[in-house]
Structures are given as structure tokens and as C-alpha cells.
Amino acid sequence: MAEGNPKKRATTRRNGNVAAFSSSDEDRSKLLGRELPHNTDAEEGVLASIMLDGTGEVMNACVALKIREEYFFKPQHRRIYAAALAAFNEGKGVDEIVIAEYLNARGQLEEAGGLDVINAIAGRIETYAHYRQWVEIVREKYFLRMLIGACLRAVEDAYAANGGIDAFVESVEEKILGISQDRVGDSVKKASEKVDDAVALINKMIMSKGELIGVPTGFRDIDALMRGLHENEMIVIAGRPGTGKTSIALNIVENALFKTPGGGVPTLVFSLEMLSEQIYQRMIASRARIDQKRLAEGFVTNEAIEDIRSTAKELKNAPLWVDDTANMTILEMRAKARRLNQQLGGKLGLVVVDYLQLLVGTDPNMPREQQVSEISRGMKAMSKELRAPVIVLAQLNRESEKGDKYRNPRPSDLRESGSIEQDADAILLLSRARKSDTDDDTVSHAQWQIRAELAKNRNGPTGVVTLLFNRNHTRYENFTSRDDASL
């Protein structure tokens, strides 16, 4: 059988189908005789998550991943996402009402399917916990469609090629590379782009002449080991109940607010255990050196009352924010920290989380250990994203207290997950000093010597220091031994 004129067949393909190679997904689907890769459920899941999320976490993630309206296969979904993105860029909260109003004002509501479609999408899910998986599905299908489109254009260009094969192959490679670059992003940096930053950091360390270059903790021996708290670091402070984890964290916050040059370090505290007014009450009483027992009984002097007023006024003017929301997920926490950091122009300098095991997982059906692992990774990611130190309080399990022989706690005693030990840049373990270590008549019964072991320090040495925990004032202080005091 005669095959006909190849040149004529190529011309027919070009004239009949070139529009399909370069136009819409619908045209390409018709050409191929089947629909292009897509997942309508995942698209609706992403849109529903955007509408349901009140924190901006989902929309922020979509923007960070460069999700555009063409990532959605269904034209109605493209319209809805474009409206959500535009409203978000205008600083508006995004929900089904805002989206519908935005589309209606521009005469695009019917093209998006009308109110019934928008409301149906918004009601598809009860939680946006799985939005990341849905976003990844949408991205994957989009890039598959782009690859199919690029391959179809390559076929057409191959029939029409008049130049050399090298130029044609280079053109195809360029198209494929463009898709790959859009998929992967531009986080890979050449040495020339970052070496200068590293040299600047080294010079900063040299010029400091041993002085702190991070946020000081206020504890002499800890700062000597850590050189302060640094950006991008996740610092875990762990201990059994009663060792004063919250107290030492609030003392570090106090030092960052009131004893750091330049007006104090803007600080955000997430208190999952105590109400914000309880946090402020403890900070005021601790800073004013008020005996907590006498305060609870109502027996305070006029001088103490004046100290309380003065300290409260000082705290009012401090760059401190406290969020006491219970049952928070790591996604909600990161969204709130990100939003505050944006409001401060990227100046958020310290985040404290009290405490890690009270956070809930995004998927309650996952084993608790996996949930804590997810939370731990999220904490580390938050420190890198904010470029600020994140102090995370954590509970230790009872392993160090089992049996007849008391032993000092270890990082492996961190409760519910070994990933905390892995993700942390520094781990400070608190435990009450043994009796044989407390034979010092400079220490009263109201004060405990606390063994504070810096068991992990990714960027420096480890070691053990002694701190003094004043139980009456719920306050940690530097410990000075009897021998040191006589010098």
C-alpha cells in the first residue's frame, strides 16, 4: 500500500493540530483521545483548605511553592484560585464569602460555577491538615501536563524541522529544563553567592573577641559554652516535672527583653500549658523578686507593691507577645510566628514553645511518636524560616528515675520521640543535683542546685554547669560556690 507523500502528511499535521500543541489542556486532551493527568479531588481539597484555614498557612505555602492558577486543570478551579490569590495579595482574609464577592465584583462568578460550586467546595473537608499532600498532587499533575505539552510540541517541531539536529535537540532540552527548574525551584546556590556571607560571619566572630554574638541567655556558664542563642537554631530545654523548665525559659526571655542592647529582642512565647495572664504574673513576680507563697497569701509589703507596678509598666512596653492557644498544631504555630515576623519586618528575634509534647499532630490517626517527629521537624524548619533561635521545652521520660541507682538524664530520655534529639541544635538537660553535690552552706533550703548539662551543641562544646533555682521566686540564677564567693 502506498504511504503517500510524507511532506504532505507533515503539513497536514501542522495545519490541523498546531493549535492543540500550544493552546489549552482541553485541546490537548482531544488530540490525545484521553484526558490529561489531573486530580479534581486534590484541586478541590487545596481550594477548600484555603477557604477553611483562618491562619494564612495554606495560602502562604502555595505562594512559597509558586502555585499559579494554571496549576489547576479545571477552569472553574483556576478562577477560584486566582480570586483567592488576588485577595490574599491584597491582605484580605480568604474564605468562600471573600472569594465569591471578589469574583462577583468582576463579573466572573458564573464562570467559576456560581455560589453553589464555591460553597460545595468549601464544605468538602473538615480539616486542612492534609493540604500539603493535596498541593503536591496538584503540582505533580500540572508538571505531567506540561511535559506532555512539551513532548507534543517537540513532535510537531520534529516534523517541521528545517535546521540542524543540534539546534532542534537544544531547543527541546531547553523546554524540558524550564519545566524542571519550575518544579525544583532555585534553592541551590553557587559557592560565589554564599562564601562572602560565610566570611562575614567568621569576621564577626573574630571581631567579637570572645563576646556573645547571639541572644544572651543571662546565665554566665551557659553563654560561655553556647556564645548565646543563634538564628536558625532549635534549642531544647528538657527535664522532669518540677525542675523549672518554664522558669528558666522565662528568665531567658526576660534577659532578651531587658538586658540586650538595642531596646530588647522581639520575642514570641507559645504557652500551651498556662494562660497568658499566668505567664505575665510569673514574669512580674520573678523579676520583682516577690515571694510566690506570700503573694498567694496576700502578704506583700508596700515596697513590693511598688516593685510590682514598676515591673508591670516595664513589661507593658517590652516587645513581647504571648499566644496561649491550646491544642495547636505545628502548622498553626508556624503560621502565627510567620505572620508576626512579617508585621515586625523580619525582626522577630526569639521564639519559645512551652512545651513540645502538648502540641497536637496534624493527623490524629498517626502514632504519637510520628506526630512528635513531625512537630520536631516543624520546629527546626520554623527556626530556619524565621532566622531566629527557637527554644523548645520538652518532658523527659522516667527512665532516669527507674531502679535503685539514680542516674543523670540523657538525650535519649526525651519523651515520645528520638527525632527531637536528632533535630535539635542544642539540648540542655535539667536535673536536681544529688545530695553529695549540694554540701554548700551558701545554699538555703528554698534554693536548689540544678545540674544543667549541655548534652548536645552542634556549633560548639558540650559541658555541665550548675545553676541555682530559687523556688520562692520561681527564678533561675547564676550559681556562685563558696570558694568562688571568697575570691
C-alpha positions as CSV (number, residue, x, y, z in Angstrom):
1,M,0.0,0.0,0.0
2,A,1.3,3.4,-0.9
3,E,2.1,5.5,2.2
4,G,1.5,8.8,0.4
5,N,3.7,11.9,0.4
6,P,5.5,12.3,3.8
7,K,5.9,16.0,3.3
8,K,2.1,16.4,2.7
9,R,1.3,14.4,5.8
10,A,3.6,16.5,7.9
11,T,2.0,19.7,6.5
12,T,-1.5,18.3,7.3
13,R,-0.5,17.5,10.9
14,R,0.9,21.0,11.4
15,N,-2.0,22.8,9.9
16,G,-4.6,20.7,11.7
17,N,-3.1,20.3,15.1
18,V,-0.6,23.0,15.8
19,A,-3.2,24.9,17.9
20,A,-3.7,21.8,20.0
21,F,0.0,21.8,20.8
22,S,0.1,25.3,22.0
23,S,-3.3,26.0,23.4
24,S,-5.5,24.6,26.2
25,D,-5.5,21.4,28.2
26,E,-8.9,20.6,26.7
27,D,-7.5,20.8,23.1
28,R,-4.6,18.6,24.0
29,S,-7.0,16.1,25.6
30,K,-9.0,15.9,22.4
31,L,-5.8,15.4,20.3
32,L,-4.7,12.5,22.5
33,G,-8.1,11.0,22.7
34,R,-8.0,10.9,26.5
35,E,-7.8,13.4,29.4
36,L,-4.5,14.8,30.5
37,P,-3.3,13.9,34.1
38,H,-5.3,15.7,36.8
39,N,-7.0,15.1,40.1
40,T,-10.1,17.1,40.7
41,D,-10.5,15.9,44.3
42,A,-7.0,17.2,45.2
43,E,-7.7,20.5,43.5
44,E,-10.9,20.9,45.5
45,G,-9.0,19.8,48.6
46,V,-6.5,22.6,48.1
47,L,-9.2,25.2,47.5
48,A,-11.3,24.0,50.4
49,S,-8.2,24.2,52.7
50,I,-7.5,27.8,51.6
51,M,-11.1,28.7,52.5
52,L,-11.1,26.8,55.8
53,D,-7.7,28.0,57.0
54,G,-8.0,31.1,59.2
55,T,-4.3,31.5,59.8
56,G,-3.0,32.0,56.2
57,E,-0.8,28.9,56.5
58,V,-2.2,27.2,53.4
59,M,-2.1,30.3,51.2
60,N,1.5,31.1,52.4
61,A,2.6,27.6,51.4
62,C,1.0,27.9,48.0
63,V,2.8,31.2,47.4
64,A,6.1,29.8,48.6
65,L,5.7,26.8,46.1
66,K,4.8,29.3,43.3
67,I,1.4,27.7,42.8
68,R,-0.3,29.6,39.9
69,E,-3.9,29.4,38.6
70,E,-2.7,27.3,35.6
71,Y,-1.7,24.5,38.0
72,F,-5.4,23.7,38.3
73,F,-6.9,21.6,35.5
74,K,-10.5,22.6,35.8
75,P,-11.3,26.1,34.5
76,Q,-13.6,26.8,37.4
77,H,-10.9,25.9,39.9
78,R,-8.5,28.2,38.1
79,R,-10.9,31.1,38.5
80,I,-11.5,30.4,42.2
81,Y,-7.8,30.1,43.0
82,A,-6.9,33.3,41.0
83,A,-9.5,35.1,43.1
84,A,-8.2,33.7,46.4
85,L,-4.6,34.6,45.4
86,A,-5.6,38.1,44.5
87,A,-7.5,38.6,47.7
88,F,-4.5,37.3,49.7
89,N,-2.1,39.6,47.9
90,E,-4.4,42.5,48.9
91,G,-4.0,41.5,52.6
92,K,-7.6,40.2,52.9
93,G,-8.7,37.1,54.8
94,V,-9.6,34.4,52.3
95,D,-12.8,32.4,52.6
96,E,-15.8,31.4,50.4
97,I,-17.5,34.8,51.0
98,V,-14.5,36.9,50.1
99,I,-13.8,34.8,47.0
100,A,-17.4,34.9,45.8
101,E,-17.6,38.7,46.4
102,Y,-14.3,39.2,44.5
103,L,-15.5,37.2,41.5
104,N,-18.9,38.8,41.5
105,A,-17.4,42.3,41.5
106,R,-15.5,41.4,38.3
107,G,-18.4,39.6,36.6
108,Q,-16.6,36.2,36.9
109,L,-18.8,34.4,39.4
110,E,-20.8,32.4,36.9
111,E,-17.6,31.4,35.1
112,A,-16.4,30.0,38.4
113,G,-19.6,27.9,38.8
114,G,-21.5,30.3,40.9
115,L,-22.1,30.3,44.7
116,D,-23.3,26.7,44.8
117,V,-20.0,25.4,43.4
118,I,-17.9,27.6,45.7
119,N,-19.9,26.5,48.8
120,A,-19.8,22.9,47.8
121,I,-16.0,23.0,47.6
122,A,-15.7,24.8,50.9
123,G,-17.8,22.1,52.6
124,R,-15.8,19.2,51.2
125,I,-13.4,18.9,54.2
126,E,-13.5,19.3,57.9
127,T,-9.8,20.0,58.4
128,Y,-7.0,21.3,56.2
129,A,-4.4,19.0,57.9
130,H,-3.6,17.1,54.7
131,Y,-3.3,20.2,52.4
132,R,0.4,19.6,51.7
133,Q,-0.3,16.2,50.2
134,W,-3.1,17.7,48.1
135,V,-0.9,20.6,46.9
136,E,1.8,18.1,45.9
137,I,-0.7,16.1,43.9
138,V,-1.8,19.3,42.1
139,R,1.8,20.2,41.3
140,E,2.6,16.7,40.1
141,K,-0.3,16.6,37.7
142,Y,0.5,20.1,36.4
143,F,4.1,19.2,35.6
144,L,3.0,16.0,33.9
145,R,0.6,18.0,31.7
146,M,3.5,20.4,30.9
147,L,5.8,17.5,30.0
148,I,3.1,16.1,27.7
149,G,2.6,19.5,26.1
150,A,6.4,19.9,25.6
151,C,6.6,16.5,24.1
152,L,3.7,17.2,21.7
153,R,5.4,20.4,20.6
154,A,8.7,18.5,20.1
155,V,6.9,16.0,17.8
156,E,5.4,18.8,15.8
157,D,8.7,20.7,15.6
158,A,10.5,17.5,14.6
159,Y,8.2,17.2,11.5
160,A,8.7,20.8,10.7
161,A,12.5,21.0,11.5
162,N,14.4,22.7,8.7
163,G,17.6,23.4,10.6
164,G,20.3,21.2,12.0
165,I,19.6,18.4,14.5
166,D,21.8,20.0,17.2
167,A,19.7,23.2,17.3
168,F,16.5,21.2,17.5
169,V,17.7,19.0,20.3
170,E,18.9,22.0,22.2
171,S,15.5,23.6,21.9
172,V,13.8,20.5,23.3
173,E,16.3,20.3,26.2
174,E,15.6,24.0,27.0
175,K,11.9,23.4,27.2
176,I,12.3,20.4,29.4
177,L,14.8,22.2,31.6
178,G,12.4,25.1,32.0
179,I,9.8,22.7,33.4
180,S,12.3,21.1,35.7
181,Q,13.6,24.4,37.1
182,D,10.0,25.5,37.8
183,R,9.4,22.2,39.7
184,V,12.6,22.2,41.8
185,G,13.0,25.9,42.5
186,D,16.2,27.8,42.9
187,S,17.4,26.9,46.4
188,V,20.7,25.5,45.1
189,K,23.3,28.3,45.4
190,K,26.8,28.5,43.8
191,A,29.7,29.0,46.2
192,S,30.3,32.5,44.9
193,E,26.8,33.5,46.1
194,K,27.4,32.4,49.7
195,V,31.1,32.4,50.5
196,D,31.1,36.1,51.2
197,D,28.3,35.6,53.8
198,A,30.4,32.9,55.5
199,V,33.5,35.1,55.6
200,A,31.3,37.9,57.1
201,L,30.2,35.5,59.8
202,I,33.8,34.5,60.5
203,N,34.9,38.1,60.7
204,K,32.0,38.8,63.1
205,M,33.3,36.0,65.4
206,I,36.8,37.4,65.2
207,M,35.8,40.9,65.9
208,S,33.7,39.9,68.9
209,K,36.9,38.9,70.8
210,G,35.0,36.2,72.6
211,E,31.9,38.2,73.3
212,L,28.5,36.9,72.7
213,I,27.2,37.1,69.1
214,G,23.8,35.6,69.7
215,V,20.9,36.3,72.0
216,P,22.4,36.0,75.6
217,T,20.6,33.6,78.0
218,G,21.8,35.6,81.0
219,F,23.5,32.6,82.5
220,R,27.2,33.1,82.6
221,D,28.4,29.5,82.2
222,I,25.8,28.5,79.6
223,D,26.7,31.6,77.5
224,A,30.4,30.6,77.8
225,L,29.6,27.3,76.1
226,M,27.0,28.4,73.6
227,R,28.1,32.0,72.9
228,G,24.4,33.0,73.1
229,L,21.4,31.7,71.1
230,H,21.8,31.9,67.4
231,E,19.5,32.2,64.4
232,N,18.4,29.0,62.7
233,E,18.9,27.1,65.9
234,M,16.4,24.8,67.7
235,I,17.4,24.7,71.4
236,V,15.7,22.0,73.5
237,I,15.5,22.5,77.3
238,A,14.3,19.3,78.9
239,G,13.7,18.0,82.4
240,R,11.3,16.1,84.6
241,P,8.3,17.9,86.0
242,G,9.3,20.3,88.8
243,T,12.8,21.2,87.5
244,G,11.7,24.7,86.5
245,K,11.7,24.4,82.7
246,T,9.2,27.2,82.3
247,S,11.1,29.3,84.8
248,I,14.4,29.1,83.0
249,A,12.7,29.8,79.7
250,L,11.0,32.9,81.1
251,N,14.3,34.1,82.7
252,I,15.9,33.8,79.3
253,V,13.1,35.8,77.8
254,E,13.5,38.5,80.5
255,N,17.1,38.8,79.7
256,A,16.5,39.1,76.0
257,L,13.9,41.8,76.6
258,F,15.6,43.9,79.2
259,K,19.3,43.2,79.2
260,T,20.1,43.1,75.4
261,P,21.4,46.3,73.8
262,G,19.2,48.0,71.2
263,G,15.9,48.0,73.0
264,G,15.4,44.3,73.6
265,V,14.9,41.3,71.3
266,P,11.3,40.9,69.9
267,T,10.1,37.7,71.5
268,L,7.1,35.4,70.9
269,V,6.1,32.8,73.6
270,F,3.7,30.0,72.8
271,S,2.2,28.8,76.1
272,L,0.3,25.6,75.6
273,E,0.1,24.8,79.4
274,M,-0.5,28.2,81.1
275,L,-2.8,31.1,80.3
276,S,-1.1,34.3,79.1
277,E,-2.0,36.2,82.3
278,Q,-0.3,33.4,84.3
279,I,2.8,33.8,82.2
280,Y,2.8,37.6,82.8
281,Q,2.1,37.1,86.5
282,R,5.1,34.8,86.9
283,M,7.4,37.1,84.9
284,I,6.3,40.1,87.0
285,A,6.7,38.3,90.4
286,S,10.0,36.8,89.3
287,R,11.6,40.0,88.0
288,A,10.3,41.9,91.1
289,R,11.7,39.2,93.4
290,I,8.3,38.7,95.0
291,D,7.9,35.6,97.2
292,Q,5.3,33.5,95.4
293,K,3.9,31.9,98.6
294,R,3.5,35.2,100.4
295,L,2.0,36.7,97.2
296,A,-0.6,33.9,97.1
297,E,-1.5,34.6,100.7
298,G,-1.8,38.3,100.0
299,F,1.0,39.3,102.4
300,V,3.2,41.7,100.5
301,T,4.8,45.0,101.6
302,N,4.1,48.4,100.2
303,E,7.6,48.4,98.7
304,A,6.8,45.1,97.0
305,I,3.6,46.5,95.6
306,E,5.6,49.4,94.1
307,D,8.1,47.0,92.6
308,I,5.2,45.1,91.0
309,R,3.7,48.2,89.5
310,S,7.1,49.3,88.2
311,T,7.8,45.9,86.7
312,A,4.4,45.6,85.1
313,K,4.9,49.0,83.4
314,E,8.3,47.9,82.2
315,L,6.8,44.7,80.8
316,K,4.0,46.6,79.0
317,N,6.5,48.4,76.9
318,A,8.6,45.3,76.1
319,P,8.5,43.7,72.6
320,L,6.8,40.6,73.9
321,W,3.9,38.6,72.5
322,V,2.3,35.5,74.2
323,D,-0.1,33.1,72.5
324,D,-1.9,30.7,74.9
325,T,-4.0,28.8,72.4
326,A,-4.4,25.2,73.4
327,N,-4.4,22.1,71.1
328,M,-2.4,23.9,68.5
329,T,-0.7,22.2,65.5
330,I,2.8,22.9,64.3
331,L,1.3,24.3,61.1
332,E,-0.8,26.8,63.0
333,M,2.1,27.8,65.2
334,R,4.4,28.4,62.2
335,A,1.7,30.4,60.5
336,K,1.3,32.7,63.6
337,A,5.0,33.1,64.0
338,R,5.4,33.9,60.3
339,R,2.7,36.5,60.4
340,L,4.1,38.3,63.4
341,N,7.6,38.2,61.8
342,Q,6.1,39.8,58.7
343,Q,4.5,42.5,60.8
344,L,7.8,43.2,62.5
345,G,9.6,43.4,59.2
346,G,11.5,40.2,59.8
347,K,12.8,41.4,63.2
348,L,11.4,38.6,65.4
349,G,14.4,37.5,67.4
350,L,13.3,34.7,69.7
351,V,10.6,32.1,69.9
352,V,9.8,30.0,73.0
353,V,7.5,27.0,73.0
354,D,6.2,25.6,76.3
355,Y,6.1,22.7,75.7
356,L,6.6,20.4,72.7
357,Q,4.6,17.4,73.8
358,L,1.4,19.5,74.2
359,L,1.3,20.2,70.5
360,V,-1.1,18.0,68.5
361,G,-0.3,16.3,65.3
362,T,-1.9,17.4,62.0
363,D,-3.2,13.8,61.6
364,P,-4.6,12.4,64.9
365,N,-4.7,8.9,63.4
366,M,-0.9,8.8,63.2
367,P,1.0,7.1,66.0
368,R,2.0,9.6,68.7
369,E,5.7,9.1,68.0
370,Q,5.3,10.0,64.4
371,Q,3.3,13.1,65.4
372,V,6.0,14.2,67.7
373,S,8.6,13.6,64.9
374,E,6.5,15.8,62.6
375,I,6.3,18.5,65.3
376,S,10.0,18.4,66.0
377,R,10.9,18.7,62.3
378,G,8.4,21.6,62.1
379,M,10.2,23.4,65.0
380,K,13.6,23.1,63.2
381,A,12.0,24.3,59.9
382,M,10.5,27.3,61.8
383,S,13.9,28.4,63.2
384,K,15.3,28.3,59.7
385,E,12.4,30.1,58.1
386,L,12.3,32.9,60.8
387,R,16.1,33.0,61.1
388,A,15.7,33.2,64.8
389,P,16.5,30.9,67.7
390,V,13.6,28.7,68.8
391,I,13.6,27.4,72.4
392,V,11.5,24.3,72.8
393,L,10.7,22.9,76.3
394,A,10.3,19.2,76.5
395,Q,9.5,16.5,79.0
396,L,11.9,13.7,79.9
397,N,10.5,10.2,80.5
398,R,11.0,8.3,83.7
399,E,13.9,6.1,82.6
400,S,16.5,8.1,84.6
401,E,14.4,7.6,87.8
402,K,13.9,3.9,87.5
403,G,15.7,1.4,89.7
404,D,17.7,1.8,92.8
405,K,20.6,3.7,91.1
406,Y,19.9,7.3,90.2
407,R,21.5,8.5,87.0
408,N,21.7,11.8,85.2
409,P,19.3,12.3,82.3
410,R,20.4,11.6,78.7
411,P,19.1,13.0,75.4
412,S,17.6,9.5,74.7
413,D,15.3,10.1,77.7
414,L,13.4,12.8,75.7
415,R,9.8,11.6,75.8
416,E,7.9,10.1,72.9
417,S,10.4,10.6,70.1
418,G,14.1,10.2,69.3
419,S,13.7,12.6,66.4
420,I,13.8,15.5,68.9
421,E,17.4,14.6,69.8
422,Q,18.2,14.4,66.1
423,D,16.6,17.7,65.0
424,A,17.8,19.9,67.9
425,D,20.9,22.0,67.5
426,A,21.4,22.2,71.3
427,I,20.0,20.1,74.2
428,L,20.1,21.4,77.8
429,L,19.1,18.7,80.3
430,L,18.0,19.9,83.8
431,S,18.1,17.7,86.9
432,R,18.3,18.4,90.6
433,A,21.8,17.9,91.9
434,R,22.4,14.9,94.1
435,K,22.9,15.4,97.9
436,S,26.6,14.8,97.7
437,D,26.9,17.7,95.3
438,T,25.0,20.2,97.5
439,D,27.1,20.4,100.6
440,D,27.4,24.2,100.4
441,D,26.2,26.3,103.3
442,T,25.7,29.3,100.9
443,V,22.6,27.5,99.6
444,S,19.3,27.7,101.6
445,H,16.5,25.1,101.7
446,A,14.4,27.3,99.4
447,Q,17.1,27.0,96.7
448,W,18.0,24.0,94.7
449,Q,21.3,23.4,92.9
450,I,20.4,22.3,89.4
451,R,22.6,20.3,87.2
452,A,22.3,21.7,83.7
453,E,24.1,19.6,81.1
454,L,24.6,20.9,77.6
455,A,24.4,17.4,76.2
456,K,24.4,18.5,72.5
457,N,25.8,21.6,71.0
458,R,26.0,21.4,67.2
459,N,28.1,24.6,66.9
460,G,30.3,24.4,70.0
461,P,31.4,22.4,73.0
462,T,29.3,20.5,75.5
463,G,29.6,20.5,79.2
464,V,27.9,20.6,82.6
465,V,27.2,23.7,84.6
466,T,25.5,24.4,87.9
467,L,22.6,26.8,88.3
468,L,20.6,27.9,91.3
469,F,16.8,27.6,91.2
470,N,15.1,29.9,93.7
471,R,11.8,28.2,94.4
472,N,10.3,31.1,96.3
473,H,10.8,33.5,93.3
474,T,10.5,30.7,90.7
475,R,13.7,32.1,89.2
476,Y,16.9,30.7,87.9
477,E,20.2,32.4,88.8
478,N,23.9,32.0,88.3
479,F,25.5,29.8,90.9
480,T,28.5,31.0,92.8
481,S,30.1,28.4,95.0
482,R,31.5,29.3,98.5
483,D,35.1,29.2,97.1
484,D,34.3,31.5,94.3
485,A,32.4,33.9,96.6
486,S,35.5,34.3,98.7
487,L,37.7,35.4,95.8
